[in-house]
Amino acid sequence: MFPYPSGSGLHCGHWYNYSIMDSYCRYQKFIGNDVFQPFGYDAFGLPAENYAKQVGREPKEVTYENIDKFRLQMKQMNTDFEELLITSDESYQKHTQWLFTKLYEKGLAYKKDGEVDYCKSCETVLAREQVKDGKCDRCSSVVIKKTLNQWYFKATAYKERLIANLDKIDYPKSTINAQKAWLENLHDWCVSRQRKWGCPIPIEGETDTMDTFVDSSFYFIIYCLIKGIKPKPVDLYVGGSEHACMHLIYARFITMFLFDIGFIDFEEPFKKVIHQGMILNNGEKMSKSKGNVVNLDNYDSDEIRFYLMFIGHYFDGGSWSDQNINGIRRFIGKMKEWMSRTGTENIDMGKFKKQVFDYTESFKFNKVVSSFMILLNENKSKNLTDECKQELVEVLSIYMPNVSNLL
């Protein structure tokens, strides 16, 4: 899932998703698969506009400044992701407006008076799902009911298919169950927003913009179009479990619509979805308000990547510990010392590769790290041949891309 470019920059959760999935992609390339790992920015939205208002600046200026910061951090992360789009770019807005127009032509985008949830602080309508316990999930203000003339997408027309297809897709069980419950109460999707930092609705005289969930409902298809390749469903889609319903259902609905009009030849967007776990600090979720956010700019990218793999099963996450990252640093030091020696001995690399690759296939990256540690401890007295060292470092560099300088 592509990130929203907030002013606080990339955080631990982004590193946990992007750096570890980059290693998964490096593994896929290592075993001979063709890998496409595109990247972009989900740039429109209320947080940027609210922040810009507070500081007396334009949302566009603030957003693109943040994107520049994200790019520097992505460079530091040392991944092979390929940036292809920003949803606020004019070139992307044309795609979003084309989608709206197609839905409108088919009678699936319509305007009506209706009672809506309205946030006075954010000065806009909210989707029902953006209201948590009667409060706006963006600013926590109390939400009021208003009768307004709004644009809707007829998601209810796809209700039965959205439910039926849950038996065919490979999503976490908890997400399948959440979608089933969310679809026992599906409403048409209110997509108009009374804000300027969004994609304009392409209807004459209309001043509202579209919900940013429209932008993110089909961006994975646009990646393919930008690269000039035939759109295909995503083999592996990775993101937080908080997207189980809204984003993942909107993407499914829009993909089904694009299939129905013959634009693509598949009706489900993602073949497999997984949710990475959460990184905690002293047992608590990291947040700026708690002052417990770990700044990763001061760490070596290999150390962070290997450490994040080590903290627990990828689906479970774990707790940050400066003490434990020091253990990773010591491992790298010992590995460098081991690789600095040359001799005539060998280790069974075939057996070792099978072990770590099996763990990688099942997202047990913590076991990948412990396998390397065990290998080092059991064999550090051996002086390996250059060929054996080369093979070992090639495998290690899947999980620590900078490590090729060990030899």
C-alpha positions as CSV (number, residue, x, y, z in Angstrom):
1,M,0.0,0.0,0.0
2,F,1.3,3.4,-0.9
3,P,1.9,6.0,1.9
4,Y,0.2,9.2,2.7
5,P,2.9,11.9,2.8
6,S,2.4,13.3,6.3
7,G,4.7,16.0,7.7
8,S,6.2,13.6,10.2
9,G,7.8,11.5,7.4
10,L,8.3,7.8,7.2
11,H,7.8,6.0,10.5
12,C,8.6,2.5,11.9
13,G,5.5,1.0,10.3
14,H,6.5,2.2,6.9
15,W,10.0,0.7,7.4
16,Y,8.4,-2.5,8.6
17,N,6.3,-2.8,5.4
18,Y,8.6,-1.4,2.7
19,S,12.1,-2.6,3.7
20,I,11.0,-6.2,4.6
21,M,8.8,-6.5,1.5
22,D,11.7,-5.2,-0.5
23,S,13.7,-8.2,0.8
24,Y,10.8,-10.5,-0.2
25,C,11.0,-9.0,-3.7
26,R,14.8,-9.5,-3.8
27,Y,14.3,-13.1,-2.8
28,Q,11.7,-13.5,-5.7
29,K,14.3,-12.0,-8.1
30,F,17.0,-14.2,-6.7
31,I,15.0,-17.4,-7.5
32,G,14.4,-16.1,-11.1
33,N,11.0,-14.4,-10.9
34,D,10.2,-11.2,-12.7
35,V,9.3,-8.6,-10.1
36,F,7.4,-5.3,-10.4
37,Q,7.4,-3.3,-7.2
38,P,5.9,0.1,-8.0
39,F,5.5,3.0,-5.5
40,G,3.6,6.2,-5.3
41,Y,2.0,8.8,-2.9
42,D,-1.6,9.0,-1.8
43,A,-1.3,12.8,-1.6
44,F,-4.7,14.4,-1.4
45,G,-6.7,14.7,1.8
46,L,-7.9,16.5,4.9
47,P,-4.7,16.2,7.1
48,A,-2.6,18.2,4.6
49,E,-5.3,20.8,4.1
50,N,-6.0,21.2,7.9
51,Y,-2.2,21.5,8.6
52,A,-1.7,24.0,5.7
53,K,-4.6,26.2,7.1
54,Q,-2.9,26.2,10.6
55,V,0.4,27.4,9.2
56,G,-1.0,29.7,6.5
57,R,0.3,27.8,3.5
58,E,-1.0,26.0,0.5
59,P,-1.8,22.3,0.9
60,K,0.0,21.5,-2.4
61,E,3.2,23.3,-1.3
62,V,3.2,21.4,2.1
63,T,2.4,18.0,0.4
64,Y,5.1,18.1,-2.2
65,E,7.6,19.3,0.5
66,N,6.7,16.2,2.5
67,I,7.1,14.0,-0.6
68,D,10.6,15.3,-1.0
69,K,11.4,14.3,2.6
70,F,9.8,10.8,2.0
71,R,12.0,10.4,-1.1
72,L,15.1,11.0,0.9
73,Q,14.0,8.5,3.5
74,M,13.2,5.9,0.9
75,K,16.6,6.4,-0.5
76,Q,18.1,5.8,2.9
77,M,16.0,2.6,3.2
78,N,17.8,1.3,0.1
79,T,14.9,-0.4,-1.6
80,D,14.2,-1.2,-5.2
81,F,10.7,0.3,-5.2
82,E,10.0,2.4,-8.4
83,E,8.1,5.6,-7.8
84,L,5.5,6.1,-10.6
85,L,2.7,8.4,-9.4
86,I,1.4,11.0,-7.0
87,T,-2.4,11.1,-6.8
88,S,-2.4,14.9,-6.7
89,D,-0.5,15.3,-10.0
90,E,-2.6,16.5,-12.9
91,S,-1.8,13.4,-14.9
92,Y,-3.3,11.2,-12.2
93,Q,-6.3,13.4,-11.6
94,K,-7.3,12.8,-15.2
95,H,-7.5,9.1,-14.4
96,T,-9.6,9.7,-11.3
97,Q,-11.9,12.0,-13.3
98,W,-12.2,9.4,-16.1
99,L,-13.2,6.8,-13.5
100,F,-15.9,9.1,-12.2
101,T,-17.2,9.9,-15.7
102,K,-17.4,6.1,-16.5
103,L,-19.4,5.4,-13.3
104,Y,-21.7,8.4,-14.2
105,E,-22.2,7.1,-17.7
106,K,-23.3,3.7,-16.4
107,G,-25.7,5.2,-13.8
108,L,-23.4,4.3,-10.9
109,A,-22.5,7.8,-9.9
110,Y,-25.5,9.9,-8.9
111,K,-26.5,13.0,-6.8
112,K,-29.2,13.1,-4.2
113,D,-30.3,14.8,-1.0
114,G,-29.6,12.8,2.0
115,E,-28.7,12.9,5.7
116,V,-24.9,12.8,6.0
117,D,-22.3,12.9,8.7
118,Y,-20.7,16.3,8.8
119,C,-17.6,17.5,10.6
120,K,-17.8,21.2,11.4
121,S,-14.1,21.4,12.3
122,C,-13.0,19.8,8.9
123,E,-15.9,21.6,7.1
124,T,-16.8,18.5,5.1
125,V,-19.0,15.5,4.8
126,L,-17.5,12.2,6.0
127,A,-18.2,8.7,4.8
128,R,-20.0,6.7,7.6
129,E,-16.9,4.6,8.1
130,Q,-14.9,7.8,8.9
131,V,-17.0,8.3,12.0
132,K,-15.9,6.5,15.1
133,D,-18.1,6.6,18.2
134,G,-19.8,9.8,16.9
135,K,-16.5,11.6,16.2
136,C,-14.5,12.4,13.1
137,D,-11.6,10.0,12.8
138,R,-9.4,12.8,11.4
139,C,-9.7,15.4,14.1
140,S,-11.9,13.7,16.9
141,S,-14.5,16.5,16.7
142,V,-18.1,15.5,17.4
143,V,-19.9,14.8,14.1
144,I,-23.4,16.3,13.3
145,K,-26.1,15.1,11.0
146,K,-27.0,17.3,8.0
147,T,-29.2,17.0,4.9
148,L,-27.1,17.9,1.9
149,N,-27.1,17.2,-1.9
150,Q,-24.2,14.9,-2.4
151,W,-22.6,12.6,-5.0
152,Y,-22.7,8.8,-4.4
153,F,-21.2,5.7,-6.1
154,K,-23.7,2.9,-6.2
155,A,-21.6,0.3,-4.3
156,T,-24.8,-1.5,-3.3
157,A,-25.2,-2.7,-6.9
158,Y,-22.1,-4.9,-6.3
159,K,-23.0,-6.1,-2.8
160,E,-23.8,-9.7,-3.7
161,R,-20.7,-10.2,-5.8
162,L,-18.5,-8.5,-3.2
163,I,-19.8,-11.1,-0.6
164,A,-19.7,-14.1,-3.0
165,N,-16.1,-13.5,-4.0
166,L,-14.9,-13.6,-0.4
167,D,-14.8,-17.3,-0.8
168,K,-12.3,-17.0,-3.7
169,I,-9.7,-14.6,-2.4
170,D,-6.7,-15.1,-0.2
171,Y,-7.1,-12.5,2.5
172,P,-6.5,-12.9,6.3
173,K,-9.4,-14.6,8.0
174,S,-10.0,-11.6,10.2
175,T,-10.3,-9.3,7.2
176,I,-12.7,-11.7,5.4
177,N,-14.9,-11.7,8.5
178,A,-14.7,-7.9,8.8
179,Q,-15.7,-7.5,5.2
180,K,-18.6,-9.9,5.6
181,A,-19.9,-7.9,8.5
182,W,-19.4,-4.6,6.8
183,L,-21.2,-5.9,3.6
184,E,-24.6,-7.2,6.1
185,N,-24.8,-3.2,6.2
186,L,-23.5,-1.7,2.9
187,H,-24.6,1.8,1.8
188,D,-23.8,3.6,-1.3
189,W,-20.5,5.4,-1.1
190,C,-20.8,9.2,-0.5
191,V,-17.8,10.5,-2.5
192,S,-18.2,14.3,-2.5
193,R,-16.2,16.4,-0.1
194,Q,-16.4,20.2,0.5
195,R,-12.7,20.7,0.4
196,K,-10.3,22.0,-2.2
197,W,-7.3,19.6,-1.7
198,G,-8.8,16.8,-3.6
199,C,-9.6,15.7,-7.2
200,P,-12.3,17.9,-8.6
201,I,-15.6,16.2,-9.6
202,P,-15.7,16.5,-13.4
203,I,-19.3,17.9,-13.6
204,E,-20.0,21.4,-14.9
205,G,-20.5,23.9,-12.1
206,E,-19.5,21.3,-9.4
207,T,-17.2,22.7,-6.7
208,D,-16.8,19.6,-4.5
209,T,-13.8,17.3,-4.7
210,M,-13.8,13.5,-4.4
211,D,-13.1,11.4,-1.4
212,T,-9.4,10.4,-1.4
213,F,-10.5,6.7,-1.2
214,V,-11.5,7.1,-4.9
215,D,-7.8,7.9,-5.8
216,S,-6.6,4.8,-4.0
217,S,-9.3,2.5,-5.3
218,F,-7.5,1.8,-8.6
219,Y,-3.9,3.1,-8.4
220,F,-2.4,-0.3,-8.8
221,I,-4.0,-0.5,-12.3
222,I,-2.5,2.9,-13.2
223,Y,1.0,1.6,-12.2
224,C,0.7,-0.9,-15.1
225,L,-0.6,1.7,-17.6
226,I,2.2,4.1,-16.8
227,K,4.7,1.2,-17.4
228,G,3.0,0.3,-20.6
229,I,2.2,-3.2,-19.4
230,K,-1.2,-5.0,-19.4
231,P,-3.0,-4.5,-16.1
232,K,-2.9,-7.5,-13.9
233,P,-4.1,-8.3,-10.4
234,V,-1.6,-7.7,-7.6
235,D,0.2,-10.9,-6.6
236,L,0.9,-9.7,-3.0
237,Y,-0.6,-6.6,-1.4
238,V,0.7,-5.6,2.0
239,G,-0.6,-3.0,4.5
240,G,-2.1,-2.5,7.9
241,S,-5.2,-4.3,9.1
242,E,-7.0,-0.9,9.6
243,H,-7.6,-1.0,5.8
244,A,-9.6,-4.3,6.1
245,C,-12.9,-2.7,5.1
246,M,-13.0,0.8,3.5
247,H,-10.0,0.8,1.2
248,L,-10.0,-3.0,0.5
249,I,-13.7,-3.0,-0.3
250,Y,-13.6,0.2,-2.4
251,A,-10.7,-1.2,-4.4
252,R,-12.7,-4.5,-4.9
253,F,-15.8,-2.6,-6.0
254,I,-14.0,-0.3,-8.5
255,T,-12.0,-3.3,-9.9
256,M,-15.3,-5.2,-10.5
257,F,-16.7,-2.1,-12.3
258,L,-13.6,-1.8,-14.5
259,F,-13.9,-5.5,-15.3
260,D,-17.6,-5.1,-16.2
261,I,-16.9,-2.2,-18.7
262,G,-14.1,-4.3,-20.4
263,F,-11.2,-2.1,-19.2
264,I,-9.5,-5.0,-17.5
265,D,-9.9,-8.8,-17.6
266,F,-9.9,-9.6,-13.9
267,E,-12.5,-8.7,-11.3
268,E,-10.6,-9.0,-8.0
269,P,-7.7,-6.5,-7.5
270,F,-5.5,-8.5,-5.1
271,K,-4.6,-12.2,-5.3
272,K,-3.2,-12.3,-1.8
273,V,-3.4,-9.7,1.0
274,I,-1.3,-9.8,4.2
275,H,-1.2,-7.4,7.1
276,Q,2.1,-6.6,8.7
277,G,2.1,-6.4,12.5
278,M,2.6,-3.3,14.5
279,I,5.8,-2.0,16.0
280,L,5.4,-1.0,19.6
281,N,7.7,1.0,21.9
282,N,7.7,-0.3,25.5
283,G,4.4,-2.1,24.8
284,E,2.7,1.1,23.5
285,K,1.8,2.2,20.0
286,M,4.2,4.8,18.8
287,S,2.7,8.3,18.4
288,K,4.0,11.8,18.5
289,S,1.7,12.8,21.3
290,K,3.2,10.1,23.5
291,G,6.7,11.2,22.5
292,N,7.8,7.6,21.9
293,V,8.4,7.6,18.2
294,V,11.7,6.1,17.2
295,N,13.6,8.2,14.6
296,L,15.2,5.8,12.2
297,D,17.3,8.4,10.3
298,N,20.2,7.8,12.6
299,Y,20.5,4.0,12.1
300,D,22.2,2.0,9.4
301,S,19.5,0.7,6.9
302,D,20.8,-2.9,7.1
303,E,20.7,-2.9,10.9
304,I,17.1,-1.6,10.9
305,R,16.0,-4.1,8.2
306,F,17.5,-7.1,9.9
307,Y,16.3,-6.0,13.3
308,L,12.7,-5.4,12.2
309,M,12.7,-8.9,10.7
310,F,14.0,-10.3,14.1
311,I,11.4,-8.8,16.4
312,G,8.6,-11.3,15.7
313,H,6.6,-13.1,13.0
314,Y,5.8,-10.6,10.3
315,F,2.1,-10.8,11.0
316,D,2.5,-10.2,14.7
317,G,5.0,-7.3,14.9
318,G,6.9,-6.7,18.1
319,S,8.5,-4.2,20.4
320,W,11.4,-1.8,19.5
321,S,14.5,-2.2,21.7
322,D,17.7,-0.2,21.3
323,Q,19.4,-3.0,23.3
324,N,18.4,-5.6,20.8
325,I,19.4,-3.6,17.7
326,N,22.9,-3.5,19.3
327,G,22.8,-7.3,19.1
328,I,22.2,-7.0,15.3
329,R,25.2,-4.6,15.1
330,R,27.4,-7.2,16.9
331,F,26.2,-9.9,14.5
332,I,27.3,-7.8,11.5
333,G,30.7,-7.2,13.1
334,K,31.2,-10.9,13.7
335,M,30.1,-11.7,10.2
336,K,32.6,-9.2,8.8
337,E,35.4,-10.8,10.8
338,W,34.4,-14.2,9.6
339,M,34.2,-13.1,5.9
340,S,37.6,-11.5,6.2
341,R,39.2,-14.9,6.6
342,T,39.8,-17.3,3.7
343,G,40.6,-21.0,3.7
344,T,39.6,-24.3,2.2
345,E,36.5,-25.3,4.2
346,N,32.9,-25.3,3.0
347,I,29.4,-25.3,4.5
348,D,26.2,-26.9,3.0
349,M,24.8,-23.8,1.3
350,G,22.1,-25.8,-0.5
351,K,20.6,-27.0,2.8
352,F,20.9,-23.5,4.3
353,K,19.3,-21.7,1.4
354,K,16.3,-24.1,1.4
355,Q,15.8,-23.4,5.1
356,V,15.9,-19.5,4.9
357,F,13.9,-19.5,1.6
358,D,11.2,-21.7,3.1
359,Y,11.0,-19.2,6.0
360,T,10.8,-16.3,3.6
361,E,7.9,-17.9,1.6
362,S,6.0,-18.1,4.9
363,F,6.9,-14.6,6.0
364,K,8.8,-15.9,9.0
365,F,11.6,-13.3,8.7
366,N,12.5,-13.7,12.4
367,K,13.5,-17.3,11.6
368,V,15.6,-16.1,8.6
369,V,17.6,-13.9,11.0
370,S,18.0,-16.5,13.6
371,S,19.1,-19.0,10.9
372,F,22.0,-16.7,9.9
373,M,22.9,-16.2,13.6
374,I,23.0,-20.0,14.2
375,L,25.0,-20.6,11.0
376,L,27.6,-18.0,12.2
377,N,27.8,-19.5,15.7
378,E,28.2,-23.1,14.5
379,N,30.7,-22.3,11.7
380,K,32.7,-19.2,12.8
381,S,35.9,-21.3,13.5
382,K,35.9,-22.4,9.8
383,N,37.9,-20.6,7.2
384,L,35.7,-20.7,4.1
385,T,36.6,-20.8,0.4
386,D,36.1,-17.7,-1.6
387,E,33.3,-19.4,-3.6
388,C,31.5,-20.4,-0.4
389,K,31.8,-16.9,1.1
390,Q,30.5,-15.4,-2.2
391,E,27.4,-17.6,-2.1
392,L,26.8,-16.9,1.6
393,V,27.0,-13.1,1.1
394,E,24.8,-13.2,-2.0
395,V,22.0,-14.9,0.1
396,L,22.6,-12.5,3.1
397,S,22.4,-9.5,0.8
398,I,18.7,-10.4,0.0
399,Y,18.0,-9.4,3.6
400,M,20.8,-6.9,4.1
401,P,21.3,-5.2,0.7
402,N,24.4,-3.2,1.7
403,V,26.2,-6.3,2.9
404,S,27.8,-7.2,-0.4
405,N,30.7,-5.0,0.7
406,L,31.6,-7.7,3.3
407,L,33.8,-9.4,0.7
